[in-house]
Amino acid sequence: MLDKDGYRPNVGIILLNARNEVFWGKRVKQHSWQFPQGGIKYGESPEQAMFRELWEEVGLKSEQVKIVGRTRDWLRYDVPDQWIRRELRGNYRGQKQIWYLLRLIGRECDVSLRATTHPEFDAWRWHEYWVPLDAVIEFKRDVYQQALLELSRFVFRPGRPHHRDSRSKGRSFEGDGERGHAAVGVTTSGAGSETA
């Protein structure tokens, strides 16, 4: 489903823990990290799509999170032609996204990357709020920065210091929410093809 300008409606999810760290997922069989995101199906509201994507990609239900905020308007990014499937070229330009900021109120062990038969991520970690944008595929970086900046007002109270040092380390988990294997760290920007 594309809008008249060639953008697919989509939602992005920034999931916080009690320490204001964010869920950072490693795409299956790739060395790119990103926030959960996905398309809005026909007839779905952005909020309904967000809860569906949260379940499909992170294994969390609506009662395990609290909505803290969302972006006021759509944030858009264009997808380079080489990332667009051949049959979509000419009509598809990219994604327009509403971003949600959620707080985990369930347990960390409730996270399950295998809630569905087609997982998006094969590892995850908690990372400080200001994730390193160089770990995000280049054409999504501006939207990530816009979403993080706009939603930061819900995370950091005015007058309280917060830094944007992307060198901090996060805790990593392979597979489901189990604390078994620590990933080596965030690597950069390989990515799979974008689809509509």
N, C-alpha and C positions, 0 to 999 in steps of 0.2 A: 504494500500500500504506500504510494508516493503522493506527496502533496503536489500542487500545481507547479511548484518550482523544482521538483525532482528530488526532494528530501524525504527520507523515510522517517516517520515519527518513532521515537525511541526514548527509553528511560535510562538514566545512569544512577548508580547507587553508591553512596559513600557511607559505609557502615562503621560506626564508632564503638569502641569498648569503653569501659569505665575510666580508663586512663587517657581518653581522647586520642587513642591510636586508631588507625584505619585499617580495614581489611584490604589486603593487597593480594590479588590472585595471579598465579602464573598460568598462562594459557597452555592447554594440553600440547605436549611434545614441542614446545617452543621456548624461546628464551626471552619472552616479553611478558611484562607484568601490567595488570590493569585492574580497574574497578569493575564490578559486575555491571552489565548493561545488556539491553536487548530491545527488540522491536515491540511496538504496540500493535496488537492484532485488531482487526476490524471489530468495532463495537466495544472495545475496552477503553476505559478511562486511563490516563497516565498512572494513577494510583493503583488500579487493578493490575496493570501491566507490571508495575514495580513489584507488587507482592508475588505475582507469578514468577517473574525473573529471579526474585530473591529465593524462592523455593527451588527453582530449576538449577540455579548456579551455586547457591550457598547452602541449600537444604534447611533454611529457616522459614518458619511460619509467621504469619502476621502477629500472633500473640507473643512472639519471642523478641519483637523489636518495638521501638516507639519512634514515630515520625517526629523528628526535631525541626525540620525545615525543608524547603524546596526552592529551586530557582524561580524567580518571578516570571521569566520568559523562556522561550526556546533558545538553546545554544546550538549553533550549527557548525559543522565542519564538512569540507569537501573531501571526497576520496579521490586520490590520483587515479587516472585511467588504468594504469597497470594493475591496480587492486580491484577493479570492477570486473565482474563476470561479463564475458563477451556479449551474452544475450541481453544485458541490461544497459550497455553503453548507448549513449545518446539521450536516454531518459533519466537515468539515475545520476544524481550529483553527489549525494552524501547523506548524512544523518542530521536530524534536528532532535535535540534531547531536552527533556525536563530532568533535572537532577534532584534526587532526594537525599537528605541527610538523615540517617537512622541511628538510633542508639540500641545496642544489643542489651536486652533485659533478660534474655534467657541465659543459658550456660554456654560457655565457650565450646564445650564438648558437643553441643547440639549442631555445630557447623558440620555439614556433610557435603563433600564435593561430588558424591556419587548418589545423590537423591534421584537422579534420572539416568536413563541409559546412555545419554550423550553429554557427558560432563564437559564443561567449558574450561575448567582449571584442573591441574594435577598436583598443585601445591599452593599453599597460602601462607601468609604471615601477617602479623600486626606490624604496622609501620607508623612512625610519627606522622602527624597530620599533613605536613608539607612533604609529600612524596617526591622523589627525584623525577622530574619531568623527562630527563634523558632516558629513563627506563620505559617511557611510553612511546609508542610509534609516533613518528614526527607529525603526521597530519592531525592527530588528536590532541596534541600538547596544548594548543591555545584554549580549547574547550575545557580541558582538565584544569588549567590555571584559572579560567573564568569561574568554573564551578567551585573550586576550592576557595577562591577569594570571596565570592558572594556568600557562600555558606559558612565561612569562618566566623562571621558575626554571631552565629549560634553556638560556637565552640569556645571562643575566647571573649571574656568580658572586657569591656573598654577599660583601659588603664592597667590591665594585667599584661606583663610581658609574654610574648610568644615569638619564637624565632622560626626562621625559614631555612635552617641549615639542613641540607639534604644528605649530609654525610652520616646521619645517625643510623643506628642499627635497629632492626626490628627482630622479633622472634618469628621463626619460620616453622611451618608444618607441612609435611608431605601428605597427600591423600586426604582422608577425612579429618575430622576435628581432633584426632588423636595427636598427642605430642611426640610421636615417634621419632621422625627423622628431621634433623635441621637442614634446611637448604643452605647452600654456600653463601648466597647473597643475591642482591638484585643485579641482574645483567641487563643488557640493553636490547633494543628495539627490533628484533625480528618479529614478524607477525604473520598471521594467516590472511587469506583474502577476505575482503569485506563482502557481505552479501546483503541483498535487500530483503 
